[in-house]
Amino acid sequence: MLRKNFTFTCLSSRTTDTGFDILAINEGEAKGHGISFSAAVLKDSLPLWDELPCFLDHPSFFAGQSVRDLAGAFHNPSWDESEKGIRLQLIPNGPASSDLTALREAAKADQAIMKAIGFSAVLRLQYKNSGEVTKIISVASCDTVIDPARGGKFLSAQYPIGRASVKQASSISATRVAKEGGTMSQTNPQTAAPAIEDEEQEEVVENQTAAGDDPNVTALRNLSGTQDTIAQLNQDAQASRAVLTQMCANLLTTGLATSKLPAPMQTRIRDDFTAKLTAGQLFEPKDLQDRIDADRKLMSEISANAIVQGPARSTVTGMYSTDDQITAAVHDMFQVARPEGLEKIKAARLTGIRELYFMLTGDRQLRGGYHPSEIYLATTADFSGLVANVMNKVVSNQWDELGRAGYDWWQQIVKIEHFESLNDITGVLVGTVGTLPTVGEQEEYPELAIGDSPETASFVKKGGYIALTLEMIDRDQTRKLMHYPKELANASLRTLSARIAAIFTANSATGPQMADTGYLFNSTALTTKGGHANLLTTALSAAQWDVVAAAVYNQPMLIKNDAAYLGTGPKMALEPTFCLVPRALRKTAYDTFLNEWDVSANVHSANLLKGLVKPVVVPEWTDTNDWAAVCDPDIAPSIIVGERFGLKPEIFVAGRENDPSVFMNDEHRIKVRDFKAVLVQDFRPLHKENV
């Protein structure tokens, strides 16, 4: 089953001289929505259609429904078997009731308008994938709109609208109005009863006098009849006043629900107007709207960030939206830098993840999902998306912090490349054409023997998730949540660091097996297939570094992947730039490459290696004596790190109402995903010492 909010246009208009008795919706398929209603489902929903408000048009996407658009209310829902639909009584009332009446009159006069206008019900439904509606969960309103989608029509008259004067309309029996669940439109409830008493009393006197009775008898009869009439009218007026009180209460509920005011302000307004009703004081729609507007202005002034300066030349600065305010507050909560342009916002500090979750989802019952009726902010910010964005910034910051602590050592010795797909990557050798041959006049150009790397590597997906449960949100465990992205960043960077460090330690410190069948580090001659001549066994010293540097310098370039060409290319002629050591050899490396003076035994001279070699500590290496030499990857790239969606890991938050984790486990899943490929494409820029 699926649940979703729908707005259905339900009526095409056929007006009558009097009344607003309508068919709201009947069985059949809803045009343009791909769903259908059965008679059984509509019958089950009858209780939901009583006392619904009627507005002129739906609210816009960016603003809530306005009290000014209130045109009336629906009452007395019933099932119409002949029409196979729901029958409602519409009683115009409210600020827009005159517009509703004018629209009805225009439709009567012009058939084109009659075909265009209709009523649109705002429904929350439960339905199958096939489109069959299984339940109408709630009905928010039924509003006047253009272009109806589901059939309907006016059925019968209630009472005249738009023809009688206010005084004539007030003479209708209050008992009838109370019985029909309506109100006397455009009539002041405090003055309606006297107008009825005066008019009916005059009619009684005239009728009795016309009968030709004795004047005294007639006077007594008139007095008796008048007293009975007054008593009945007082009773009717009380019933009418009860209906008006209920209408005011409904207006208060509807007006506050669409006001978009914060909950405390709504509570204060509700208490004030409820106290008036309790004291027997009715209020006009304008009174409620004025109060809502005043509180909106007060809220705007309290939280205003705009500054308007100068009478002559006004400068407007700091124009920020609610989304900007929330974005800034969330960045502050996670203690990361705000986005550019939001640095000067004076955003209120969030108390924690619980307040943010309720503010953006309205899910105060912790059922999961999005509940717009409970949200009092006019914002388009999404909880899952906003949290994911900020967490990605936390990951980026933590990645950089951990890198400065030493875990970005590998970035100095590898070539990082971006790829547009997850296909296997293939190595490319640099400098395989050592020299260009001479071409004589009118001679053909000879084919160059190009060496290519047969090495390949596949992308490996790393990742996992951490659960943010609804219990954690309700307990407001913000500090724990802030720690999550840091842990994910640590895990990702350490994993990549370990993958690259393992290139030098795999297979008993000889590295991975290459496509030529030889292991990355071996002492076999270069003229033999699989021979790399890049492995020795001497401890680190200035003298041994010179031996290693010479071996790297003299490595022959690959001319062609053919046995006849092995070891015959010109020298690579590159000195290694980085010396990789375990933590135990750091001081030895620093003394060898960074000191001003050569500290070798019985040597007293300037250190000639200073500034030529950079020591790099590999955190994962556990052997205390082994070390390695690597050339500059910008000149002779050997190790390639391929990234598909960025070098740093990505954070995703799954927390929608229809996510399985929310439904089954009451948890938002914070997932980290990382696609990387690590390739060793050339052994020549690398040398290893397994001591």
PEUR-V779393 format. One record per helix or strand of 3 or more residues. SS is the DSSP state (a for helix, b for strand). FROM is the first residue (numbers start at 0). TO is the last residue. Records with the same first field share a line. If there is no record, write none. Layout:
SS = FROM-TO + FROM-TO
This chain:
b = 1-8 + 20-25 + 27-29 + 34-36 + 51-55 + 69-79 + 84-91 + 116-126 + 131-145 + 153-155 + 306-308 + 314-316 + 413-417 + 459-468 + 577-580 + 613-616 + 626-629 + 638-642 + 649-653 + 666-679 + 685-688
a = 38-43 + 45-48 + 66-68 + 96-108 + 110-115 + 165-169 + 173-178 + 191-208 + 214-256 + 262-277 + 284-301 + 321-332 + 352-360 + 371-373 + 382-406 + 408-411 + 469-473 + 477-508 + 541-552 + 562-564 + 582-592 + 659-664
